[in-house]
């Protein structure tokens, strides 16, 4: 995997909105925070725009992203918001361009599509909160500080309490993952990131338990679940629990993975929540799950 260059004071960071429209105040807050970190924010031409549900037409969103990719002085790209629409751009972003202009792209939720694209190109990226989080939580927020540290080349080691469903052990391998429904929509394509032989992290929002189970059955029947090196189960939000069958999300995931032996960490702080720890997709990662705690290091 290509690791993009880490940032130095004075570097430029683009802000683009490759999917849904974003509140312009959120973009302004992101600009202020990037400036406080010592970087020069460069908002895309259409990053505050609106075209129906989207921040712009597919062409406008693509042009902002390609311009940021091709500008040598821009060293990272912060996505303003997820929502939906990143998939419109994938076919028009050549893998060779992503490799030759390797730089950090930052975001989560629908931005998982772009993480899958960068992963296919062999370039690491950062699964992290975006402009809205910067607006509401400020520069002293732990997740924002972790993102700043990663961009500066000082990735954190996360140490967290254990969970009753955790499976103990240590795993080493490439980290991959993101929003499960979004990545599930890329299953069977060239951009499928839900593969075995890696440490996978998953999260989702507003997906009922049976729909998450359906995606996991696809991974199970295709052999992906069996071949994982480790599994990080993040936050699942805005669904009914227990469901009409009396099932819980974590209980279902525990049952789906009961026959495997790799370590599993439940309740990791990643997803559509305030405590959304940045994760480096494509990084060589060590996951250690003990009885009382878990550790994740890059």
Secondary structure, DSSP 8 states (H G I E B T S, - for coil): -B------TT-EEEEE-SSB---HHHHHHHHHHHHHTT-EEEE-TTTT--BTTBSS-HHHHHHHHHHHHH-TTEEEEEES--SS-GGGTGGGS-HHHHHHT--EEEE-GGGHHHHHHHHHHTB-EEE---HHHHHHH-TT-HHHHHHHHHHTT----EEEE--TT-B-EEEEEEEEEEEHHHHHTTTTSTT----SSSEEEEEEES--HHHHHHHHHHHHHTTHHHH-SEEEEEEEESS-SS-TTS--HHHHHHHHTTT--SEEE-S-S-SSSS----EEET-EEEEEE-SSEEEEE-
